[in-house]
Amino acid sequence: MSCPGCGKPTQKTFRPFCSKRCADVDLGRWMNGDYALPSQDPDDEERVAEELAQQITRPH
């Protein structure tokens, strides 16, 4: 099995990654929403539109 981050062989300690660095990079991607799937739920779209409208009117 190879590391999904860089393709190097995995290490037992960090499986499925090769190192703590690759595991941390992957965690960062999850936390930033890079792996998120777009929602088709109309309620989600309305909520996002409301949040964007609030951000535009909110003073910095």
Phi, psi and omega in degrees: 000141179248157181296130178291344181275315187231348178092357178287163177299144182285156174250139183306319183296326187246013185311132012270014182261170180266341184202168176296324180301310180296322177296319180292322177298316179296317178299319177299321178295318177299314184292332177278352180085015181296336181260008183288146175262141179294143181270144175255007182280120181302328178297321178295319181295320178294318180297316179296318179298319178295318179296320179294319179297321179293321180294324181291321183274346182281131178292150182277000000 
